[in-house]
Amino acid sequence: MIARWMILLAVLIVPSHAAAIDVEKLVMPGPLIQGHANVEAECSKCHTPFRSETQKELCIACHDVVGLDIQGSRGFHGRDPAAAKAACRDCHTDHDGRDADVVGLDAEAFDHDVTDFRLAGAHARVACEGCHVAPAKFREARHECIDCHADADVHQGRLGDRCADCHGERSWTEARFDHDATRFPLRGKHRDVACGLCHPGDRFKKTATDCQSCHGMNDVHLGRFGPDCGACHTVDAWGTARFDHDRDTKFPLRGEHRQTKCNACHQSSDPKAKLASECVSCHRADDEHRGRNGSECERCHGEKTWKTTTFDHDTATKFPLRGAHREIKCHACHRGSLQEEKLGSGCEGCHRDDDVHRGQEGPECGSCHGEEAWNARIFFDHDLTRFPLLGLHAVVACEQCHLTPRYKDAGSDCDACHKDDDAHRGNLGGACGQCHNPNGWSFWSFDHATQTRFPLRGAHERLGCRDCHLSGPERIALSLDCGGCHDKDDAHFGAFGRDCERCHGDQSWRDVKLIE
């Protein structure tokens, strides 16, 4: 205790600073660490007499890199809040001898997150010595991936040293490289392709980006359409094409054309070859008209099938198709070229050979026949002819009078059909209608007073026909004098001649009038 006071007294009475440093040596707690051994004789390097607050500044003056870390908020001393504010001696004690550990690092408790290299992923499981190799200082450990992983670089440096641009810290095999940031973003099926298929031998620079470079062997067009496959095909699949034939060409694909393979029409090896858009340019061999109808097939045919036609004969021509005409093949009527052929609309144009009337009824077949069939319902009105059908004639089959289709050959007088039925054997001529009517032979309306020269009067009115016409209706013509019927009744035996009416009347023989 007395010695301490003596030392203090000596210090108080020392007149110079140098003397004060020498005194400090006398009170130095112990030898410095090996790193500070060279300044052990120079206490002023670390201490200012009676001013302990300047000690941190003196430490930083020598350890300037630490000072820069604190100033720039980097490294452990700059990132750890406590380290940045604390005095150096709070953590790093000296004067503990040459072998003392002035760093005092507790590896188990040290938080690596307050350094410039946060431990994440697989790095958290690496032993400190794996990166911090003695005798280098901890702060001297390199931060670049390539510093530790050069031997594991499968790219052998061809992609540079920025491994973290692609790989994560969990594993080398988990790459986070964004191919979309390159000149060739991966889309569709390209996302599932292994890197080595496009980058053989891990060659990444100057990799070709045109489709042909990778897909030349899959090009079914054999290069005819050039290397720009993307103009038609999508990255989703070769079979999915984004080429819009409707939008990008003057020939929109419709109907069966949508199912047609490209090379069925595009057979030229020149991708710029222009195809004709006329139907015959592809379908000449399918033209059953053999060119007779020209090249504008679309005027009649649709794009769904050749058998479906869009030509409307009803509206586009003066001859609408009805009935059996709808089922007839075009060339059955149109046997020549449509451009040169001009068909009439009359029936005889096609049916002259079918006319069983041999032209007797004229060319207007439609006035009697319908279009369903020749022998179907006939619309002929017999009442408009010179022989209207009345009575029983209306129910008689045509063939009973018209023995052949040459209808005008049939006569219109009764004898033409009823000669065998004529009970008069032709004695009354052929004008049967003067007495008989079409309702039946038994219905007759003969007027003896108007139709003969012998009107029936008196007793004659009560007589039956056969009373005078004894030989039947076939012998109608009789003598007009009385003797023709009354010779047997002549009491005068012909003495007064045959002109009985001069004396006798029509009522009775007894009714006699005197001759004046």
Phi, psi and omega in degrees: 000320180293325181294322181296315180297323179295321179294316180299319179296320181294322180294319184294331184262000179285128187276351187229163179291319179302320179295326181294321180295320180296326178293322180299322179300328181291333183255008179304127187296330182177177182294149177281168178292166184301325182291335181256006185301328183287346179244017183297331180275358183238082183297333183293346177294331184238342185231145169244125185306129175062018179223079183290340184289346180270359186296321181297322180296321180292325179295315182292331179300326176272318181263063186297330180294327177291321178299318178296324177299315181295317180296321182267005180054047177226167184068177182299312184292336180267336183265327181281119184301321182291319182293325183291330184261336186287158173285150185300321185291347179293332180245327187247093177275151180233191180062024178255013178104165185296328185265005183292148178265095184287338181290313178066036183282128173259097186301327182288327184261350185293133179265104183290346181293340181270017175251182178280359182224093180289133180278119180222159178059225182293339180296331182293340181263001182274136177294149183306318184295346179292333180245325182262094185262123178296148009266012182295148178288159181301319184290345183274358178295133181286150183259346184284143181303318187295338180296326180257332191249020182302322182288339181266003182282102181290343180275353177053041174080359184291337180258013179084193186251012180265067183300325185294345177296335183240318187264147176263179184270355179283320182195151177294328186283348177266097182266139178245026180292129180266098181295338180293342179279355179268184177284356181228080178295141181275124179229156173055229183293339180297334181293334184265000183278135177294142184306318185296341180290328177260333181244069181296141181065024180055035174267114186253325182285146178060030175286130181296143181249358179280149185301321187299330183298324180260327190251015181303324182286341180264002185283102181292343179275355177056038175079003184295331184257017175081181185275350184275072181298329183296347177294335182239318187266154178257168180279356180282324179186152178298325184286350179258111181257140178256004176290123182260100183296330180290322185271321190267356179227174177266011181231083179296139181272123178223160177059226182294339180298332181292335182267355184282136176293146183304314185286356174291330178254320182268084184260353181282150177279352179267113183296340181266002181297133181266129180267145173290145183262358178291146181303319186293341180297334177248332191249022181301320181290340181269356185282100180289348177276353178055039176080358183296331184262014178083192185256354182271070182300329185294347177295333182242319188262148175264178184266356178282319180195154178296329186286341179264117181253144179259354180290126181257100182297333183290321184261335185269351180228174176268010182229084179296139181273124179222160177058226183294340179297333181292335184266356184279139176294146183305314186287354175293330177255318183266091185261353179242199179281136179296330181289328184257333186280133175232104182272140173282162180265358178286152183299323186295342179302325180248334192249020180302319180288341180269359185282100181289346180275354178054042174081358182299324185269007179082182185275350185273071181300328183295347178290340179241316187265147174266177183267357178289316179190157179297321186261012177283192183306129181258138185261018185289131179255102184295338182291345179272001179266184177285353181229079178296143182274116180236155176058226182293340178298333184290339182252004180279136177296144182307319187295343180289331177257320181261090185290340176227162178294355176276079192298327182290349176288340181286132179286158181257354177276160186299323182301332184301328180246332192247022181302319180288342180267359186282103180293344181272358178054035177082359182294336180259011180081192184261001182273064181301329184296349177293334180242315185268156175237165186293353181284346178155153181297329184283349179261093179235156186229053182285131179250105185295333184286324185258337187259359176227174177267009183231083178294141182272122180224163176059227182295340179294334182291336183268359182277150171274162183304315186286352175293330178254316183268078189289332184271011177092176185295342180287346178240071184279318185294119180233164177290147183271348180276159185297328182295338179302327179248335193246020177304320183288340180267002187280105180290345182268357178052041174082004184293332181257016180082191186256005183266070188298329187294353177293332181243321185264149176260182183278345186280319183195157177294330184283347179275092187250137176243145184281146178277127180272000000 
